[in-house]
Amino acid sequence: MELALTPEQQALQQELREYFAKIVTPEIEEEMATGEMGGPKSKEAIRQMGKDGWLGIGWPKEYGGQDRTAIEQFIFYDESF
């Protein structure tokens, strides 16, 4: 059995890879490395993710989410770390 991402999933993966490369600064990486996930820079990035529509990706659209599939949610979480 061959498991591979669909072209749409690959496009999402690339989009997220580029997005996180822009918003995850060295300061945020430092906060993450020291276990300070709730530091000021991390909170700033999370607020930006909300403004950009990247929070609640698995939520239904009627509740402000993106209604993404389980695989798309996994891609999101995989690329965010």
Residue, then its C-alpha position, 0 to 999 in steps of 0.5 A: m500500500e502506497l501512502a502519499l499526499t494528494p496534490e492539494q495536500q502537498a500544496l497546503q503543506q508547502e503553503l504552511r511551510e512557507y507561512f511558518a518560516k515567516i512567522v516563527t522568528p529566532e526569538i520564538e524558537e528560543e522560547m520553544a527550546t526553553g519550554e516557554m511556549g507562552g512567552p510574549k513572542s509566542k503569544e504574538a505569533i499565535r495572535q497573528m495566526g488567528k488574524d491570518g485564519w490559521l486557528g481552529i482549522g478543524w472547526p466547522k466553518e459556521y463556527g469560524g473554522q476551516d473545516r479541514t480534514a484530519i489529514e490536513q490538520f495533521i499536516f498543519y500540526d506537523e509543519s507548525f513544529 
